[in-house]
């Protein structure tokens, strides 16, 4: 099954205008393997500049959040329509930092996915268990509980236009990566969970791994059958390391 390979950069609340310039200059020169696409998700204020500077057929602009509402009295929020004006093609939703720090619920995440799909923007839907949940043997229950409300809200067919990022919370920013085998096992569960609803959709949806991915460990992770790329935080802020990862990743 040929699926798209995706390397997505989640800058989180990091970066500067200078990094926007340096990263885009470097990425514009990167040669990507066939079937590979790169998505760069800087903070909102940098989208406009990044939209102008990124000039590469297979490198796309993404955002890190979006409102589930269309417009109106939602101080501090950003709508899908606004993002579309800056050529944003992907948006990260349900990141564990949004779920844990800002108390976003899976239902709210489902509404955001719905809003994005309605605007023709591809959601990068993040799911993942905490260390405690994994230790207690609840990983699969937790992942299913994060996915199900989205499936209920948009319908399984719409997952043809969704990217899923599995990010074990204990591996994010900690330097502790899941081993390739452990990550593969969980990715296989996620694909199987989707396959019970629709095999074709399950076979097509790109499943990215996230959590302390870097130039050293990415090869082993991306070689796994059900891992179709990565969502990178820390490593995505380093111009040389990130562009090296992008240029060495193989298409499926
Ligand atoms: P990390 O972050 O690569 O710094 O662990 C990944 C993420 O949170 O998306």
Boltz pocket constraint, residues with backbone or C-beta under 6 A from the ligand:
constraints:
  - pocket:
      binder: B
      contacts: [[A, 10], [A, 167], [A, 171], [A, 172], [A, 173], [A, 174], [A, 210], [A, 211], [A, 212], [A, 213], [A, 231], [A, 232], [A, 233], [A, 234], [A, 235]]
      max_distance: 6.0
